[in-house]
Amino acid sequence: MKNLTIEDIQKFADSMHERFIHDAEPIGSREMAYGRMVKVSEEVGELADAVLSSFKRQRVDKPDTSGELGSEMADVILAVAVLARGLDINIETALQDKMEKILKRNI
């Protein structure tokens, strides 16, 4: 099995972006970014539910989603990658720059 790379994630984001452009109603890039940001927020909320569930801090009437932590984290990463693609941000470069800043700050 091949190791997943950031390039693979960017290719996935490219294909999803193209699909949204061609399969959805025509909208501007601004509206596309708003929609993708709402999707990121939705996925973060689902991750929060799974984290709460894993610590038994979720309401008893909500389903136990603790077994979905990895999947929900993946959803957040992919939703952010698609948002970045829509905003013409190279996520690999952005991650490298941010990691360098954090490392310098913490040394």
Secondary structure, 3 states (H helix, E strand, C coil): CCCCCHHHHHHHHHHHHHHHHHHCCCCCHHHHHHHHHHHHHHHHHHHHHHHHHHCCCCCCCCCCCHHHHHHHHHHHHHHHHHHHHHCCCCHHHHHHHHHHHHHHHCC
